Amino acid sequence: MSNKQPFGQHVRALRRARGVTQDRLAELSKLSADTIRRLEHGAFSPSLETLNKLCGGLGISLTTLFDSFELNDGRERKLLVDLVASRSVREVEMITRVVRTLVDELDAIAAAAGAEE
C-alpha cells in the first residue's frame, strides 16, 4: 500500500473530526471539492501550496498535519488537541468540564469493576 492512501485517510479523519463535509472543507480551504475528494482517496500528491490551503481550511499548521500523520501513535490525542485549539476560551472551558465529567465517570466505573473482583 502506498503512503498516499494512508495520508488521504489521515486527511479524511481530520476533516471528520471537525464535523465538516468535503464540500465545506473545500470552501474553507479555497480548493475544489474534487481536490479534497482526490486527496482523501490518495489519487495524487498535493503540492505544498495545496497542503497549506488544506491546513488553513482545517485550522491547523502544516507541522501539525505532518506530525499527527507521522506520529500515528497518539493520533486521537493530537486530533483532540487540534479540535480544541481552534476554540474560544469559553468553549475550551466548556469542553474541559465535559471531558472532566466523562473521565470521572470512567474512573468510577473502573473502580466499581475493581471492587467486584
Contacts in CASP RR format, 6 or more apart in sequence:
PFRMAT RR
TARGET T0000
AUTHOR 0000-0000-0000
METHOD contacts of the structure
MODEL  1
MSNKQPFGQHVRALRRARGVTQDRLAELSKLSADTIRRLEHGAFSPSLET
LNKLCGGLGISLTTLFDSFELNDGRERKLLVDLVASRSVREVEMITRVVR
TLVDELDAIAAAAGAEE
2 42 0 8 1.000
4 42 0 8 1.000
4 43 0 8 1.000
4 44 0 8 1.000
4 45 0 8 1.000
5 41 0 8 1.000
5 42 0 8 1.000
6 69 0 8 1.000
7 42 0 8 1.000
7 69 0 8 1.000
8 39 0 8 1.000
8 40 0 8 1.000
8 41 0 8 1.000
8 42 0 8 1.000
9 40 0 8 1.000
10 68 0 8 1.000
10 69 0 8 1.000
11 36 0 8 1.000
11 39 0 8 1.000
11 40 0 8 1.000
11 54 0 8 1.000
12 40 0 8 1.000
13 75 0 8 1.000
13 79 0 8 1.000
14 58 0 8 1.000
14 60 0 8 1.000
14 65 0 8 1.000
14 68 0 8 1.000
14 79 0 8 1.000
14 82 0 8 1.000
15 22 0 8 1.000
15 25 0 8 1.000
15 36 0 8 1.000
15 40 0 8 1.000
15 58 0 8 1.000
17 79 0 8 1.000
17 82 0 8 1.000
17 83 0 8 1.000
18 25 0 8 1.000
18 58 0 8 1.000
18 83 0 8 1.000
20 28 0 8 1.000
22 33 0 8 1.000
22 36 0 8 1.000
22 37 0 8 1.000
22 40 0 8 1.000
23 33 0 8 1.000
23 36 0 8 1.000
25 31 0 8 1.000
25 36 0 8 1.000
25 54 0 8 1.000
25 57 0 8 1.000
25 58 0 8 1.000
26 32 0 8 1.000
26 33 0 8 1.000
26 35 0 8 1.000
26 36 0 8 1.000
28 56 0 8 1.000
28 57 0 8 1.000
28 58 0 8 1.000
29 36 0 8 1.000
29 53 0 8 1.000
29 54 0 8 1.000
29 56 0 8 1.000
29 57 0 8 1.000
29 58 0 8 1.000
30 53 0 8 1.000
30 57 0 8 1.000
31 50 0 8 1.000
31 53 0 8 1.000
31 54 0 8 1.000
35 46 0 8 1.000
35 50 0 8 1.000
36 54 0 8 1.000
38 44 0 8 1.000
39 46 0 8 1.000
39 50 0 8 1.000
39 54 0 8 1.000
46 54 0 8 1.000
51 62 0 8 1.000
51 65 0 8 1.000
52 62 0 8 1.000
54 65 0 8 1.000
55 61 0 8 1.000
55 62 0 8 1.000
55 64 0 8 1.000
55 65 0 8 1.000
58 65 0 8 1.000
58 82 0 8 1.000
59 82 0 8 1.000
59 86 0 8 1.000
60 82 0 8 1.000
60 85 0 8 1.000
64 78 0 8 1.000
64 82 0 8 1.000
67 78 0 8 1.000
68 75 0 8 1.000
68 78 0 8 1.000
68 79 0 8 1.000
68 82 0 8 1.000
71 78 0 8 1.000
84 92 0 8 1.000
84 95 0 8 1.000
87 95 0 8 1.000
END
